[in-house]
Amino acid sequence: MLIVKGHACFRCAIFCFALLLSCALPGLVVAASVDEGIAAVEQGDYAKAVAIFRPLAEAGDAEAQYNLAILYRSGHGVEKDPAQSRQWFLLAAKQGIAEAQYHLGYMYDTGEGAEQNDNYAFLWYRKAAEQGHPKAQTNLGVMYANGSGVAQDLKLAYVWFNLAAAQGYSPAFQNRQLLVEEFSEEEREALRSLSREYFQKYVIPFQNQGMMRRPRH
């Protein structure tokens, strides 16, 4: 069985990125109170941020749920609690927040705040990947390559690596290179064609849209 190098490395160094990354949602209007929570985080007033995000999250605001999950994960303004973080990520993920879906996949993938489960990891990575999330696309490719949580399929692994690499994510490019020799030139051309179809479906619709701002510290 092919083991793709760098599988653990490019999955683990994600939390710092989480505080900087955005995820796109069509037609999203960010509530002023969520902006105030983000501003509180940027000022280092995490307790205030939690006080702002919590009632919004409990009322069903997906962005507030995501931000509260991040604070529970980092232990800023609240006691660090991976299980609580997972619960808030889950609520945001169910509302279609790609970044929350990615983090939820990561937690099931690694067993952080949840019982390790490849099937759930695959499920949530797939949802985020289908919204253009390059790291989710890369980890989905790894799961296809290794047969983790899904039947091994090197062709689909190659396609998902292609999508993430096309968005400039270097680990995806490196993993794709590991698979090149697995296919004939004719097969590679067919996979390039499939990658173009996937790019049209799973990347382009999620580009150049209003971005959801995330707390930074």
C-alpha positions as CSV (number, residue, x, y, z in Angstrom):
1,M,0.0,0.0,0.0
2,L,1.3,3.4,-0.9
3,I,2.1,5.6,2.1
4,V,2.2,9.3,1.1
5,K,5.1,11.1,2.8
6,G,4.3,14.1,4.9
7,H,0.9,12.9,5.9
8,A,1.3,13.7,9.6
9,C,3.3,16.9,9.0
10,F,0.9,18.8,6.8
11,R,-2.1,17.8,8.9
12,C,-0.7,18.9,12.3
13,A,0.6,22.5,11.7
14,I,-2.8,24.0,11.2
15,F,-3.9,25.8,14.3
16,C,-2.0,29.0,13.7
17,F,-3.3,29.0,10.2
18,A,-6.8,28.6,11.5
19,L,-6.7,32.0,13.2
20,L,-5.7,33.7,9.9
21,L,-7.7,31.8,7.4
22,S,-11.0,32.8,6.0
23,C,-13.8,30.7,4.5
24,A,-16.2,32.0,1.9
25,L,-19.9,32.0,2.0
26,P,-22.1,33.5,-0.7
27,G,-24.0,36.7,0.3
28,L,-22.8,36.5,4.0
29,V,-23.4,39.7,6.0
30,V,-21.2,39.7,9.1
31,A,-23.1,41.0,12.2
32,A,-21.6,44.0,13.9
33,S,-21.5,42.2,17.2
34,V,-19.4,39.4,15.7
35,D,-17.1,42.2,14.4
36,E,-16.9,43.5,18.0
37,G,-16.0,40.0,19.2
38,I,-13.2,39.8,16.6
39,A,-12.0,43.2,17.6
40,A,-11.9,42.1,21.2
41,V,-9.7,39.1,20.3
42,E,-7.4,41.4,18.3
43,Q,-7.1,43.6,21.4
44,G,-6.3,40.6,23.6
45,D,-9.6,40.8,25.5
46,Y,-10.6,37.2,25.2
47,A,-13.1,37.2,28.0
48,K,-15.0,39.9,26.3
49,A,-14.8,38.0,23.0
50,V,-16.3,34.9,24.6
51,A,-19.0,37.0,26.2
52,I,-19.9,38.4,22.8
53,F,-19.6,35.1,20.8
54,R,-21.4,32.8,23.2
55,P,-25.0,34.2,23.1
56,L,-24.7,34.6,19.3
57,A,-23.4,31.0,19.0
58,E,-26.2,29.8,21.2
59,A,-28.7,31.6,19.0
60,G,-27.3,29.8,16.0
61,D,-24.9,32.2,14.4
62,A,-22.5,30.0,12.5
63,E,-19.5,32.4,12.5
64,A,-19.8,33.0,16.3
65,Q,-20.0,29.2,16.7
66,Y,-16.8,28.8,14.7
67,N,-15.0,31.6,16.6
68,L,-16.1,30.2,20.0
69,A,-14.7,26.8,18.9
70,I,-11.4,28.4,18.2
71,L,-11.2,30.0,21.6
72,Y,-12.1,26.8,23.4
73,R,-9.4,25.0,21.3
74,S,-6.8,27.6,22.2
75,G,-7.9,28.2,25.8
76,H,-8.2,32.0,25.3
77,G,-10.9,33.5,27.5
78,V,-12.1,30.1,28.6
79,E,-10.5,27.0,29.9
80,K,-9.1,24.9,27.1
81,D,-11.6,22.3,26.2
82,P,-11.2,20.2,23.0
83,A,-14.5,18.5,23.5
84,Q,-16.4,21.8,23.7
85,S,-14.4,23.0,20.8
86,R,-15.5,20.0,18.8
87,Q,-19.2,20.6,19.7
88,W,-19.1,24.2,18.4
89,F,-17.2,23.2,15.3
90,L,-19.9,20.6,14.7
91,L,-22.7,23.2,14.9
92,A,-20.8,25.5,12.5
93,A,-19.9,22.7,10.2
94,K,-23.5,21.6,9.9
95,Q,-24.3,25.1,8.7
96,G,-21.8,24.7,5.9
97,I,-18.8,26.5,7.3
98,A,-15.9,24.9,5.4
99,E,-13.2,25.9,7.9
100,A,-15.2,24.3,10.7
101,Q,-15.7,21.2,8.6
102,Y,-12.0,21.0,8.0
103,H,-11.2,21.3,11.7
104,L,-13.8,18.8,12.6
105,G,-12.2,16.4,10.1
106,Y,-8.8,17.1,11.6
107,M,-10.1,16.3,15.2
108,Y,-11.6,13.0,14.1
109,D,-8.4,12.3,12.1
110,T,-6.1,12.8,15.0
111,G,-8.3,12.0,18.0
112,E,-8.0,15.5,19.3
113,G,-11.2,16.2,21.4
114,A,-12.9,13.2,19.8
115,E,-12.5,9.5,19.4
116,Q,-10.3,8.9,16.4
117,N,-12.5,7.9,13.5
118,D,-11.3,7.7,9.9
119,N,-14.8,7.5,8.5
120,Y,-15.9,10.7,10.2
121,A,-12.6,12.4,9.2
122,F,-13.2,11.5,5.6
123,L,-16.8,12.7,5.8
124,W,-15.9,16.2,7.1
125,Y,-12.7,16.6,5.0
126,R,-14.9,15.8,1.9
127,K,-17.5,18.4,2.8
128,A,-14.8,21.1,3.2
129,A,-12.9,19.9,0.1
130,E,-16.1,20.3,-2.0
131,Q,-16.1,23.9,-0.9
132,G,-12.7,24.6,-2.2
133,H,-10.7,24.2,1.0
134,P,-7.1,23.3,-0.1
135,K,-5.9,21.6,3.1
136,A,-9.1,19.6,3.3
137,Q,-8.5,18.6,-0.4
138,T,-5.0,17.6,0.4
139,N,-6.0,15.5,3.5
140,L,-8.8,13.9,1.5
141,G,-6.2,13.0,-1.1
142,V,-4.1,11.4,1.6
143,M,-7.0,9.3,2.8
144,Y,-7.7,8.1,-0.7
145,A,-4.0,7.3,-1.3
146,N,-3.7,5.4,2.0
147,G,-7.2,3.8,1.9
148,S,-8.1,5.5,5.3
149,G,-11.8,5.8,5.8
150,V,-12.5,5.0,2.2
151,A,-11.4,2.4,-0.4
152,Q,-7.9,3.2,-1.7
153,D,-8.1,5.1,-5.0
154,L,-4.9,6.6,-6.2
155,K,-6.6,8.3,-9.1
156,L,-9.0,10.3,-6.9
157,A,-6.0,11.0,-4.6
158,Y,-4.2,12.5,-7.6
159,V,-7.2,14.6,-8.6
160,W,-7.7,16.1,-5.1
161,F,-4.0,16.8,-4.8
162,N,-4.3,18.5,-8.2
163,L,-7.0,20.8,-6.9
164,A,-5.1,21.9,-3.8
165,A,-1.9,22.3,-5.7
166,A,-3.6,24.5,-8.2
167,Q,-4.5,26.8,-5.3
168,G,-0.9,27.0,-4.3
169,Y,-0.8,24.6,-1.4
170,S,2.7,23.1,-1.6
171,P,2.2,19.9,0.4
172,A,-0.5,18.9,-2.2
173,F,2.0,19.5,-5.0
174,Q,4.6,17.3,-3.2
175,N,2.1,14.5,-2.7
176,R,0.9,14.7,-6.2
177,Q,4.5,14.2,-7.4
178,L,4.7,11.0,-5.5
179,L,1.9,9.6,-7.5
180,V,2.9,10.7,-11.0
181,E,4.7,7.4,-11.8
182,E,1.7,5.4,-10.8
183,F,-0.1,6.3,-14.1
184,S,0.6,6.1,-17.8
185,E,0.6,9.3,-19.8
186,E,-2.9,8.4,-21.1
187,E,-4.1,8.0,-17.5
188,R,-2.5,11.3,-16.5
189,E,-4.3,13.1,-19.3
190,A,-7.6,11.6,-18.3
191,L,-6.9,12.7,-14.6
192,R,-6.0,16.2,-15.7
193,S,-9.3,16.4,-17.5
194,L,-11.2,15.1,-14.5
195,S,-9.2,17.6,-12.3
196,R,-10.5,20.5,-14.6
197,E,-14.0,19.3,-14.1
198,Y,-13.6,19.1,-10.3
199,F,-11.9,22.5,-10.3
200,Q,-14.9,24.0,-12.0
201,K,-17.3,22.4,-9.5
202,Y,-15.4,22.4,-6.3
203,V,-13.1,25.5,-6.4
204,I,-14.3,28.2,-8.7
205,P,-17.7,28.7,-7.2
206,F,-16.1,29.4,-3.8
207,Q,-13.5,32.0,-5.0
208,N,-13.8,35.7,-5.0
209,Q,-16.7,35.8,-2.5
210,G,-17.2,37.8,0.7
211,M,-14.7,36.5,3.3
212,M,-15.6,35.6,6.9
213,R,-13.0,37.3,9.2
214,R,-11.5,35.2,11.9
215,P,-10.1,36.1,15.3
216,R,-6.3,36.6,15.3
217,H,-3.7,36.5,18.0
